[in-house]
Amino acid sequence: MTEAAPISAEYRAGSDPRTLRDALGCFATGVTVVTCLDRSGQPVGLTANSFTSVSLDPPLLLVCVKRSASSASALVRASHFAVNVLQTGQQPASIRFATKDQDRFGATPWSPGEYGPPVLRDSLGVFECAAHAVHEGGDHHILVGEVLRASFDSTLDPLLYFRGRYRRLHFD
Ligand SMILES: Cc1cc2nc3c(=O)[nH]c(=O)nc-3n(C[C@H](O)[C@H](O)[C@H](O)COP(=O)(O)O)c2cc1C
């Protein structure tokens, strides 16, 4: 059984990484699925909440992909990738793209984007990117993409992630 996070705690370099994860989990995020085609043209992708805008001119964004992810080498090599921003109805897709041995693309409606990488149907937003740079960041690759096309549906609500759990927006 995993223990609940303590009400307050302190992490110091070299101490328990669980506490660091709990501290990082205080930063509420949306949820994305990052996709590309591998060298044989097969779709690959994973759930990622490390998505950040970087620059408007030129239009750049980044996502961090752990080096051990099965799609890491394809994402690092790909000429293009897509960041699919998920809405509340896509929580099953988020779980599927974060779980090993799932038929991720078989069970998720998708189609090739204008620039090739898979676009998940009914996403809240989609950023199709050309690979701009890959930086090394410890046990993650930092993928920087130049946005070639962005689309969104402002009628949908975002899927959120906070303190290790999926959340929804609620306005009082
Ligand atoms: C909400 C959420 C956010 C995640 N964010 C990231 C992330 O930003 N980068 C990353 O490498 N893995 C992230 N993961 C973990 C990967 O989705 C997960 O390890 C996935 O199984 C890796 O792909 P693989 O099974 O093909 O190796 C996240 C998982 C969840 C549930």
The ligand as an SDF file (V2000), in Angstrom:
LIG
                    3D

 31 33  0  0  0  0  0  0  0  0999 V2000
   -0.2990   12.3250  -15.7260 C   0  0  0  0  0  0  0  0  0  0  0  0
    0.9840   11.7140  -16.1950 C   0  0  0  0  0  0  0  0  0  0  0  0
    2.0160   12.5190  -16.6530 C   0  0  0  0  0  0  0  0  0  0  0  0
    3.2220   11.9780  -17.1030 C   0  0  0  0  0  0  0  0  0  0  0  0
    4.1830   12.8100  -17.5760 N   0  0  0  0  0  0  0  0  0  0  0  0
    5.3060   12.3040  -18.1000 C   0  0  0  0  0  0  0  0  0  0  0  0
    6.2730   13.1510  -18.6940 C   0  0  0  0  0  0  0  0  0  0  0  0
    6.1310   14.3550  -18.7390 O   0  0  0  0  0  0  0  0  0  0  0  0
    7.3790   12.5680  -19.2410 N   0  0  0  0  0  0  0  0  0  0  0  0
    7.5680   11.2260  -19.2180 C   0  0  0  0  0  0  0  0  0  0  0  0
    8.5850   10.7550  -19.7320 O   0  0  0  0  0  0  0  0  0  0  0  0
    6.6740   10.3880  -18.6440 N   0  0  0  0  0  0  0  0  0  0  0  0
    5.5460   10.8980  -18.1010 C   0  0  0  0  0  0  0  0  0  0  0  0
    4.6080   10.0720  -17.5700 N   0  0  0  0  0  0  0  0  0  0  0  0
    4.8750    8.6330  -17.5000 C   0  0  0  0  0  0  0  0  0  0  0  0
    4.6990    7.9400  -18.8510 C   0  0  0  0  0  0  0  0  0  0  0  0
    3.4700    8.2650  -19.4680 O   0  0  0  0  0  0  0  0  0  0  0  0
    4.7420    6.4240  -18.6430 C   0  0  0  0  0  0  0  0  0  0  0  0
    5.9120    6.0730  -17.9350 O   0  0  0  0  0  0  0  0  0  0  0  0
    4.6690    5.6640  -19.9440 C   0  0  0  0  0  0  0  0  0  0  0  0
    4.3240    4.3340  -19.6470 O   0  0  0  0  0  0  0  0  0  0  0  0
    6.0100    5.6840  -20.6820 C   0  0  0  0  0  0  0  0  0  0  0  0
    5.8680    5.0670  -21.9280 O   0  0  0  0  0  0  0  0  0  0  0  0
    6.3220    3.5420  -22.2350 P   0  0  0  0  0  0  0  0  0  0  0  0
    5.3800    2.6770  -21.4130 O   0  0  0  0  0  0  0  0  0  0  0  0
    6.0470    3.4180  -23.6940 O   0  0  0  0  0  0  0  0  0  0  0  0
    7.7350    3.4020  -21.8350 O   0  0  0  0  0  0  0  0  0  0  0  0
    3.4020   10.5920  -17.0920 C   0  0  0  0  0  0  0  0  0  0  0  0
    2.3620    9.7620  -16.6260 C   0  0  0  0  0  0  0  0  0  0  0  0
    1.1810   10.3100  -16.1910 C   0  0  0  0  0  0  0  0  0  0  0  0
    0.0580    9.4200  -15.7270 C   0  0  0  0  0  0  0  0  0  0  0  0
  1  2  1  0
  2  3  1  0
  2 30  2  0
  3  4  2  0
  4  5  1  0
  4 28  1  0
  5  6  2  0
  6  7  1  0
  6 13  1  0
  7  8  2  0
  7  9  1  0
  9 10  1  0
 10 11  2  0
 10 12  1  0
 12 13  2  0
 13 14  1  0
 14 15  1  0
 14 28  1  0
 15 16  1  0
 16 17  1  0
 16 18  1  0
 18 19  1  0
 18 20  1  0
 20 21  1  0
 20 22  1  0
 22 23  1  0
 23 24  1  0
 24 25  2  0
 24 26  1  0
 24 27  1  0
 28 29  2  0
 29 30  1  0
 30 31  1  0
M  END
$$$$
